[in-house]
Amino acid sequence: MKDKVLVTGAGGFIGSHLTEALVRAGYSVRALIRYNSSNSWGWLDSLPADIRDQIEVMAGDVRDPNGMRIAMQDRQQVFHLAALIGIPYSYQAPDSYVDTNIKGTLNVLQAARDANVERLLVTSTSEVYGTARTVPITEEHPRQGQSPYSASKIGADHLALSFHLSFETPVTVVRPFNTYGPRQSARAVIPTIITQLLAGAEELRLGSLSPTRDLVFVQDTAQAFLAIAASKALIGEEVNIATQQEISVGDLAEKLMVLTGARAKVVSSDERIRPMNSEVERLLGSAEKLNKLTGWTPKNDLELGLKRTVEWFNDPVNRAGYKWGIYNV
């Protein structure tokens, strides 16, 4: 058996895929899911039974310092993914983003320091870079908080790095670009497009069509996390996960119409457009550092990743909980 690990945010989109990858790789996994009275484990409930039975599920909340100390007992490695991630909702509820993303990360850092964990991976986001000033975006690119969400993640990133510099906490800040794939929430652009098309919508309602994104298939993102955790050279470092390719939202919609076999008129809806100075117009990441230090490269190009995503959403059982007719913030 490999190391005993803790995954926060394990019931979420990336967290569930990472948890599954860790189990398959032979790790002993404790999965932290946010407490709820219905005993839902989020997307962990959808994992194959032979994988799910190997996971120790613990309910808690990263905003609770004592809970984090308990969750980290006897763990060698920690993958911290728990966060509030919806950008539009951060305009409405910025306090909750500070509480969860900044103070929650602080609680994880303090608990990891107390527990003397061997590795701590703190999950960031490409949104911290804001609209690209130079491309491809390397880890040295300036930070620009163009939404309360991205500002909260910038704060969390710097807190994590400060713990490495101050206390030698073995932190790595992991910065995925736009991850997509099965189980992604409806607030993200790809599920939004696919679920509207599969529902037979005559109008495909989106936000701005011009922004470009560097899209990483979720299983490739999960494998990157494993590669980063195995690299001592990345302790105290920030590292991107990216494909080094970009596509605009408008072109992405056209590609998904081909893959789903459905056509709809694309409409740019005012309610889905970010405030003018808040929209991140271009994200194109560099994965050179990650490749050099771990050898990681994505196994799924955009065509294959989108095809696998559409296949998952084509199953009515998988998309049953997606309210395609409602704008999800």
C-alpha positions in Angstrom: 0.0 0.0 0.0 1.2 3.5 -0.9 0.9 6.6 1.3 -2.2 7.4 3.3 -3.7 10.5 1.7 -6.5 13.0 2.4 -8.5 14.7 -0.4 -10.5 17.7 0.5 -13.4 18.5 -1.8 -13.4 14.8 -2.8 -17.1 14.8 -3.7 -16.7 17.5 -6.4 -15.8 17.3 -10.1 -12.0 17.2 -10.1 -11.9 15.8 -6.5 -14.0 12.7 -7.4 -11.8 11.9 -10.4 -8.6 12.5 -8.3 -9.9 10.2 -5.5 -10.7 7.5 -8.1 -7.2 7.8 -9.6 -5.5 7.6 -6.2 -7.4 4.5 -5.3 -6.6 2.9 -8.6 -2.9 3.8 -8.0 -2.9 2.0 -4.7 -3.2 4.8 -2.2 -5.2 4.6 1.0 -7.6 7.5 0.6 -9.6 9.5 3.1 -12.1 11.6 1.3 -13.4 14.7 2.9 -16.9 15.8 1.8 -18.8 18.7 3.1 -21.2 17.6 5.9 -24.8 17.3 4.9 -27.8 15.6 6.7 -28.7 13.5 3.6 -25.4 11.6 3.8 -24.7 12.4 0.2 -21.1 11.9 -0.9 -21.4 14.0 -4.1 -19.9 12.5 -7.2 -18.2 9.8 -5.1 -21.7 8.1 -5.0 -21.4 7.5 -8.7 -18.0 5.7 -8.6 -17.8 1.9 -9.3 -18.6 -0.1 -6.1 -15.1 -1.7 -6.0 -13.5 1.8 -6.0 -16.1 3.3 -3.6 -15.7 0.5 -1.0 -12.0 1.3 -0.7 -12.5 5.0 0.2 -12.8 6.2 3.8 -15.3 9.0 3.6 -15.3 11.7 6.3 -17.8 14.5 6.5 -16.5 17.9 7.5 -15.9 21.5 6.5 -12.6 23.2 5.7 -13.9 26.3 7.6 -13.6 24.2 10.8 -10.0 24.2 12.2 -10.6 21.3 14.5 -12.2 19.3 11.8 -9.1 19.7 9.6 -6.8 18.5 12.4 -8.9 15.4 12.8 -9.1 14.8 9.1 -5.3 15.0 8.8 -4.5 12.5 11.5 -2.1 9.7 10.2 -2.1 11.1 6.6 1.2 11.5 4.7 -0.1 13.5 1.8 -2.9 16.0 1.4 -4.6 17.1 -1.8 -6.6 20.3 -1.0 -9.3 20.9 -3.6 -12.2 22.1 -1.4 -13.3 25.6 -2.6 -16.1 27.8 -3.8 -15.5 28.0 -7.5 -18.5 29.7 -9.3 -17.3 33.0 -10.6 -20.8 34.7 -11.0 -21.8 33.7 -7.5 -18.7 35.3 -6.1 -20.1 38.7 -7.2 -23.1 38.0 -5.0 -21.4 36.4 -2.0 -17.8 37.5 -1.7 -17.7 36.9 2.1 -18.3 33.2 1.6 -15.4 33.0 -0.8 -13.0 34.6 1.7 -14.3 32.2 4.4 -14.0 29.1 2.3 -11.1 29.7 -0.1 -8.8 31.8 2.1 -9.7 30.9 5.7 -10.4 27.4 4.7 -7.0 27.0 3.1 -5.4 28.6 6.2 -7.1 25.9 8.4 -5.7 23.2 6.0 -2.2 24.7 6.2 -2.3 24.9 10.0 -3.5 21.4 10.3 -0.9 20.1 7.8 1.8 21.9 9.7 0.7 20.4 13.0 0.5 16.9 11.5 3.9 17.1 9.8 2.5 15.9 6.5 5.1 15.0 3.9 3.3 16.7 0.9 0.5 19.2 0.6 -0.9 20.1 -2.8 -3.1 23.3 -2.7 -5.3 23.7 -5.8 -5.2 27.1 -7.5 -6.9 28.2 -10.8 -5.7 29.8 -14.0 -8.2 32.6 -13.2 -5.5 34.1 -10.9 -3.6 35.3 -14.0 -6.5 37.3 -15.4 -6.5 38.1 -19.1 -3.2 36.9 -20.6 -0.6 39.7 -21.0 1.8 37.3 -22.6 1.3 33.7 -23.9 1.7 31.0 -23.2 1.1 31.9 -19.5 3.9 30.7 -17.3 4.0 30.5 -13.6 5.8 33.9 -13.5 2.9 35.7 -15.2 1.5 38.6 -13.1 -1.6 37.9 -11.0 -4.8 39.9 -11.5 -7.9 39.3 -9.5 -10.7 40.1 -12.0 -13.4 38.6 -9.8 -13.8 38.1 -6.1 -13.3 34.4 -6.8 -9.9 34.8 -8.4 -8.9 37.3 -5.7 -9.7 34.7 -3.0 -7.6 32.1 -4.8 -4.7 34.5 -5.2 -4.9 35.1 -1.4 -5.0 31.3 -0.7 -2.0 30.7 -3.1 0.1 33.2 -1.3 -0.8 31.9 2.1 0.2 28.4 1.0 3.6 29.7 -0.3 4.1 31.7 2.9 3.8 28.5 5.0 6.6 27.0 2.9 8.8 30.0 3.4 8.0 30.5 7.0 7.7 27.0 8.3 9.1 24.7 5.6 5.6 23.2 5.1 6.0 21.0 2.0 3.5 22.9 -0.2 3.0 22.9 -3.9 0.5 25.2 -5.5 -1.2 23.3 -8.4 -2.8 25.5 -11.0 -5.1 23.7 -13.4 -6.3 25.5 -16.5 -9.9 24.9 -17.5 -10.6 21.3 -16.6 -13.6 19.6 -18.2 -15.2 16.2 -18.5 -17.8 13.8 -17.0 -19.4 15.0 -13.7 -18.6 18.7 -14.3 -21.2 21.1 -12.8 -23.8 22.9 -15.0 -22.3 26.2 -14.1 -19.3 25.5 -16.5 -19.5 26.2 -20.2 -19.1 22.7 -21.7 -21.9 21.1 -19.6 -24.1 24.2 -20.3 -23.7 23.7 -24.0 -24.1 20.0 -24.1 -27.2 19.8 -21.8 -29.0 22.5 -23.8 -28.2 20.8 -27.1 -29.2 17.3 -25.9 -32.5 18.8 -24.5 -33.3 20.0 -28.0 -33.1 23.7 -27.2 -33.7 25.9 -30.3 -31.5 28.7 -28.8 -28.1 27.9 -27.2 -27.8 30.5 -24.5 -24.3 31.5 -23.6 -22.3 34.4 -22.2 -19.5 36.1 -24.2 -18.4 34.0 -27.2 -14.9 35.6 -27.7 -12.9 34.5 -24.6 -10.5 31.7 -25.2 -9.7 28.9 -22.8 -7.0 26.2 -22.5 -9.1 23.0 -21.9 -7.7 20.0 -20.0 -9.6 16.7 -19.8 -10.3 15.8 -16.1 -8.5 12.5 -16.1 -5.4 14.2 -17.4 -5.7 16.7 -14.6 -6.0 13.9 -12.1 -2.8 12.2 -13.4 -1.0 15.5 -13.3 -1.8 15.8 -9.5 -0.3 12.3 -9.0 2.8 13.3 -10.9 3.2 16.5 -9.0 2.9 14.7 -5.6 5.7 12.4 -6.7 8.1 15.2 -7.6 10.1 16.6 -4.7 11.5 19.2 -7.1 8.1 20.9 -7.0 8.0 21.5 -3.2 7.7 25.2 -2.6 6.7 25.8 -6.2 3.7 26.8 -8.3 3.0 24.7 -11.4 0.5 24.9 -14.2 -1.6 22.1 -15.7 -2.3 23.1 -19.3 -2.5 21.7 -22.8 -0.8 24.8 -24.5 -3.8 25.1 -26.9 -6.8 27.4 -26.8 -10.3 27.6 -28.3 -12.9 30.3 -28.1 -16.3 29.8 -26.5 -18.0 30.3 -29.9 -15.8 27.8 -31.7 -16.3 25.4 -28.8 -20.1 25.6 -29.2 -19.7 24.8 -32.9 -17.5 21.8 -32.2 -20.0 20.4 -29.6 -22.9 20.9 -32.0 -21.0 18.6 -34.4 -20.3 16.0 -31.7 -23.9 16.0 -30.4 -25.5 16.1 -33.8 -27.8 18.9 -32.6 -28.0 22.4 -34.0 -29.2 25.6 -32.2 -29.0 29.3 -32.7 -26.2 30.7 -30.5 -27.4 33.6 -28.4 -25.2 35.7 -26.1 -27.4 36.2 -23.1 -26.9 39.4 -21.0 -27.3 37.6 -17.7 -24.5 35.2 -18.5 -22.0 37.9 -19.4 -19.5 39.0 -16.7 -19.0 42.7 -15.9 -16.8 44.2 -18.6 -13.6 44.5 -16.7 -14.1 41.1 -15.0 -14.1 38.9 -18.0 -10.9 37.0 -18.6 -10.5 37.3 -22.3 -7.7 34.8 -23.0 -6.2 31.9 -21.1 -3.4 29.9 -22.8 -1.2 28.1 -20.4 2.4 26.8 -20.4 2.9 23.3 -19.1 6.7 23.4 -19.8 7.6 23.4 -16.0 5.3 20.4 -15.3 6.6 18.4 -18.3 10.2 19.2 -17.5 10.0 18.1 -13.8 7.5 15.2 -14.1 7.3 14.2 -17.7 3.5 14.7 -17.7 1.7 15.4 -21.0 -2.0 15.2 -21.6 -3.3 11.9 -23.1 -6.5 13.3 -24.4 -6.6 16.0 -27.1 -9.6 18.3 -27.2 -11.4 16.2 -29.8 -11.1 13.0 -27.8 -11.8 14.7 -24.5 -15.0 16.3 -25.8 -16.1 13.1 -27.4 -15.7 11.2 -24.1 -17.6 14.0 -22.3 -20.5 14.0 -24.8 -20.7 10.2 -24.4 -21.1 10.6 -20.7 -23.8 13.2 -21.0 -25.6 11.2 -23.6 -26.7 8.8 -20.8 -30.0 10.2 -19.5 -29.1 8.9 -16.0 -25.9 11.0 -15.9 -27.6 14.2 -16.8 -30.8 13.7 -14.8 -29.8 16.2 -12.2 -28.8 18.9 -14.7 -31.4 21.8 -14.9 -30.4 22.9 -18.4 -33.1 25.5 -18.7 -31.9 27.4 -15.6 -28.8 29.7 -15.6 -26.5 28.2 -13.0 -24.3 30.7 -11.1 
